[in-house]
Amino acid sequence: MRDHKIINHKLEELENLKMTSTDRHPDRYQSGVSPAFNTNQTISGYPSPGNSGHKDWGGNFQLLFERAVDAFETGVRNPDQMFSDEEISFLESIGATPQEVFDYVEDWAEDGEPTPEIVREVTGLRREYFLKVQEGNLESAATEADGLPSPWASLGGHRWLPRIIAKARAKLRGELPSHIMYGCGGDRPFLKKFNLGLPEFLKVVWEAGEDEGKILHYVNQKAAGQDRA
């Protein structure tokens, strides 16, 4: 049993908002248990890694996500067992990984969020960054988990903000450690507090580049119910 994610461990309040201290929920991988799922039931027609610009990537991703949810509900608790080789190639072609999709599937199945539509939007932004900025290069080095800002670090008086900014940047670049999730049980309530969504914040971080002042300004505007300047 892999102990990637730990729940029910409190941080101090993040400005009257209770957050978890980690970025994932506990994995419940069952070693030695064959999944009650037919991995031959795969979706055909995925674009190859060399054809990641396929116009229907979103439809393919939606089908993959739905199939993964079905697999999770039948007992699959390991991303290595959840996806076929064809599906893994498809995910690689859009700059995604089986682990990050598994995390979203797990949270959707167990917590009801983030929704498949939100996951698709987040994945679409990562795909766009991967193809346009990184030119399809998958060789980015993972960010060290201990290199991320502490959950207690603050920016403009907002705890968690430096951490989620760093996670968003790593998400765009495909550099998140496998045990860290953008959109975890700490990220989601933090963003909701400021009337922000996962795709929106990811886009803001992309557009701001290294200028954290722009991100802070946007967060403060959203908190005040104002439109983007």
Secondary structure as the mmCIF struct_conf table of DSSP 4:
data_model
#
loop_
_struct_conf.conf_type_id
_struct_conf.id
_struct_conf.beg_label_comp_id
_struct_conf.beg_label_asym_id
_struct_conf.beg_label_seq_id
_struct_conf.end_label_comp_id
_struct_conf.end_label_asym_id
_struct_conf.end_label_seq_id
BEND BEND1 ASN A 8 ASN A 8
STRN STRN1 LYS A 10 LYS A 10
HELX_LH_PP_P HELX_LH_PP_P1 LEU A 11 GLU A 13
BEND BEND2 LEU A 14 ASN A 16
STRN STRN2 THR A 20 THR A 20
BEND BEND3 SER A 21 ARG A 24
HELX_LH_PP_P HELX_LH_PP_P2 HIS A 25 ASP A 27
TURN_TY1_P TURN_TY1_P1 SER A 31 GLY A 32
BEND BEND4 ALA A 36 PHE A 37
TURN_TY1_P TURN_TY1_P2 THR A 39 ASN A 40
HELX_LH_PP_P HELX_LH_PP_P3 THR A 42 ILE A 43
BEND BEND5 SER A 44 SER A 44
HELX_LH_PP_P HELX_LH_PP_P4 TYR A 46 SER A 48
HELX_RH_3T_P HELX_RH_3T_P1 PRO A 49 ASN A 51
TURN_TY1_P TURN_TY1_P3 SER A 52 GLY A 53
TURN_TY1_P TURN_TY1_P4 LYS A 55 ASP A 56
HELX_RH_AL_P HELX_RH_AL_P1 TRP A 57 GLU A 73
TURN_TY1_P TURN_TY1_P5 THR A 74 GLY A 75
HELX_RH_AL_P HELX_RH_AL_P2 PRO A 79 MET A 82
BEND BEND6 PHE A 83 PHE A 83
HELX_RH_AL_P HELX_RH_AL_P3 ASP A 85 SER A 93
TURN_TY1_P TURN_TY1_P6 ILE A 94 GLY A 95
HELX_RH_AL_P HELX_RH_AL_P4 PRO A 98 ASP A 111
BEND BEND7 PRO A 114 PRO A 114
HELX_RH_AL_P HELX_RH_AL_P5 PRO A 116 LYS A 132
TURN_TY1_P TURN_TY1_P7 VAL A 133 VAL A 133
BEND BEND8 GLN A 134 GLN A 134
TURN_TY1_P TURN_TY1_P8 GLU A 135 GLY A 136
HELX_LH_PP_P HELX_LH_PP_P5 SER A 140 GLU A 144
HELX_RH_3T_P HELX_RH_3T_P2 ALA A 145 GLY A 147
BEND BEND9 LEU A 148 LEU A 148
HELX_LH_PP_P HELX_LH_PP_P6 PRO A 149 SER A 150
TURN_TY1_P TURN_TY1_P9 PRO A 151 TRP A 152
STRN STRN3 SER A 154 LEU A 155
TURN_TY1_P TURN_TY1_P10 GLY A 156 GLY A 157
STRN STRN4 HIS A 158 ARG A 159
TURN_TY1_P TURN_TY1_P11 TRP A 160 TRP A 160
HELX_RH_AL_P HELX_RH_AL_P6 LEU A 161 ARG A 173
TURN_TY1_P TURN_TY1_P12 GLY A 174 GLY A 174
TURN_TY1_P TURN_TY1_P13 SER A 178 HIS A 179
TURN_TY1_P TURN_TY1_P14 TYR A 182 GLY A 183
TURN_TY1_P TURN_TY1_P15 GLY A 185 GLY A 186
HELX_RH_AL_P HELX_RH_AL_P7 ASP A 187 LYS A 193
TURN_TY1_P TURN_TY1_P16 PHE A 194 ASN A 195
HELX_RH_AL_P HELX_RH_AL_P8 LEU A 198 ALA A 208
TURN_TY1_P TURN_TY1_P17 GLY A 209 GLU A 210
HELX_RH_AL_P HELX_RH_AL_P9 GLU A 212 ALA A 223
TURN_TY1_P TURN_TY1_P18 ALA A 224 GLY A 225
HELX_LH_PP_P HELX_LH_PP_P7 GLN A 226 ARG A 228
#
